[in-house]
Amino acid sequence: MAELSALFHGFAVALSPLNVALMFLGILLGVVIGVLPGLGGANGIAILLPLTFSMPPTSAIIMLSCIYWGALFGGAITSVLFNIPGEPWSVATTFDGYPMAQQGRAGEALTGAFTSSFIGALFAVIIFTFLAPLVAGFALQFGPPEFFSVYLLTFCSFVGLGRGSPFKIVAAMMIGFALAAVGIDTVTGQLRLTFGFAEMMRGFDFLVAVIGLFGIGEILQSMEEGLAFQGKSAKINPRVVLETWAKLPRYWASSFRACLIGCAMGIVPGGATPASFMSYGVAKRVSRDGNKFGAGQLEGVVAPETAAHAAGTSALLPMLTLGVPGSPTAAVLLGGLLIWGLQPGPLLFVEQKDFVWGLIASMYLGNIAGLIVVLTCVPFFAAILRVPFSIIAPIIIVICSIGAYTVHNAMMDIWLMLLFGVVGYTFKKLDYPLAPLVLALVLGDRAEDSFRQSMLMSQGDVRIFFSNVLVGGITTLALVLLLWPLLVRVLPRTRQPQPG
């Protein structure tokens, strides 16, 4: 009952005229960002974050989170109509969504995608509402060793559960740690890695780095590929919506599995992309029509979209309760909270109730607003892709430059943004992941502070990370996840029967 009372108070905060207007503005901007290949939820929030500095924190986070919801919705539009994933997590949607559009069923595919996205997000928000206070209350027992073990678990889970080479993930993370160490040491006050440049004393601002790595890096790659947009037109009318809604209940089991997979992959740092692929793969294996997947099955659209939204929403749970982001977008939002002077963690639920419950209420309202906007404005958003990329790209670069400059009003930040853009482009060409680098850049100094405080408490004895059941369990789990890729390779060999 306490959670319900707080939630109703949150609705009162979120339903103020300013917040409702920002909610719809965020959804519209987010869908545009999701439609445009080369941008994304993390990129859009990073670019627009400086514009929210003059807003109240609650209004700012509502607008930014709605940009995120809009980007999740928007990625499905390009996947279905143009076979171009507007977002990484929309790749799985193209497998059946685009064949449906080619068969003249674009309206059905989009309605199924949007409705499934709404259901996945609603499931995750309900879990969020009742689980977040429990997690926050549990986390009140945390001290520096426990916080470091949680950070260690986050880093190790990226290595153990991440898709791709573990060595590349570790290499990207090490670069992030090195960048996070630049500037003034918070414990001793000494300068580190500044090389005599006064501008380097404040370190690398995560916002400038994110704008460069994602925004400029994606633009450079898109320019190289010379994107030319061609696709199917679509118009959603009430008859198509009602007919599609009548079909969706038969896929309830697939939707429920996708919700569970999405929430699990969102809370651990898996993210929406692996959740969508995993859900599609499970649905294909379990479904009676699994052999028809890839030829235009509505269930093949429902499964990945439900999981992607559930994962994208639940990724905010560890960010708010523990200060540990579950996705790159959550990492950008975490940086925004720190800029606004809010400390994510269990005390946030005690000291900033209006902020927390206003945000949770806006998740309910924002997803309803998003569903209404995308169902009514699909032709407009699809028309954006008719604009030549040679016009869109310079506009995005200008917006990125303005966003980077406004962080500290320094020209140096624009040069750093361009430098990070080249780094992001290089990472993508070499198939190195950017998310571990961003995570280490955001959390590296906080993890270092927790580690050094723990060492001061124990006088240099690392056994403090196994000093009780809580911290020992988290540390052990982190080490298991770190070694998981190695264990997966070794265990099958030991099970093979020996000759002779």
HELIX and SHEET records of a PDB file:
HELIX    1   1 ALA A    2  ALA A   14  1                                  13    
HELIX    2   2 PRO A   17  VAL A   35  1                                  19    
HELIX    3   3 GLY A   41  LEU A   48  1                                   8    
HELIX    4   4 LEU A   49  THR A   52  5                                   4    
HELIX    5   5 PRO A   57  PHE A   82  1                                  26    
HELIX    6   6 PRO A   88  SER A   90  5                                   3    
HELIX    7   7 VAL A   91  GLN A  102  1                                  12    
HELIX    8   8 ALA A  106  ALA A  139  1                                  34    
HELIX    9   9 PRO A  144  LEU A  161  1                                  18    
HELIX   10  10 PRO A  166  ALA A  180  1                                  15    
HELIX   11  11 ALA A  198  ARG A  202  5                                   5    
HELIX   12  12 PHE A  206  VAL A  210  1                                   5    
HELIX   13  13 ILE A  211  ILE A  216  3                                   6    
HELIX   14  14 GLY A  217  GLU A  225  1                                   9    
HELIX   15  15 PRO A  238  LYS A  247  1                                  10    
HELIX   16  16 LEU A  248  TYR A  251  5                                   4    
HELIX   17  17 TRP A  252  ILE A  267  1                                  16    
HELIX   18  18 ALA A  272  VAL A  286  1                                  15    
HELIX   19  19 GLY A  290  LYS A  292  5                                   3    
HELIX   20  20 GLU A  299  SER A  314  1                                  16    
HELIX   21  21 LEU A  316  LEU A  322  1                                   7    
HELIX   22  22 PRO A  328  ILE A  339  1                                  12    
HELIX   23  23 LEU A  348  GLU A  351  1                                   4    
HELIX   24  24 LYS A  353  ILE A  384  1                                  32    
HELIX   25  25 PHE A  389  HIS A  408  1                                  20    
HELIX   26  26 MET A  411  LYS A  429  1                                  19    
HELIX   27  27 ALA A  435  SER A  458  1                                  24    
HELIX   28  28 VAL A  462  PHE A  466  5                                   5    
HELIX   29  29 VAL A  469  ARG A  495  1                                  27    
SHEET    1   A 2 GLY A 183  ILE A 184  0                                        
SHEET    2   A 2 LEU A 191  ARG A 192 -1                                        
END                                                                             
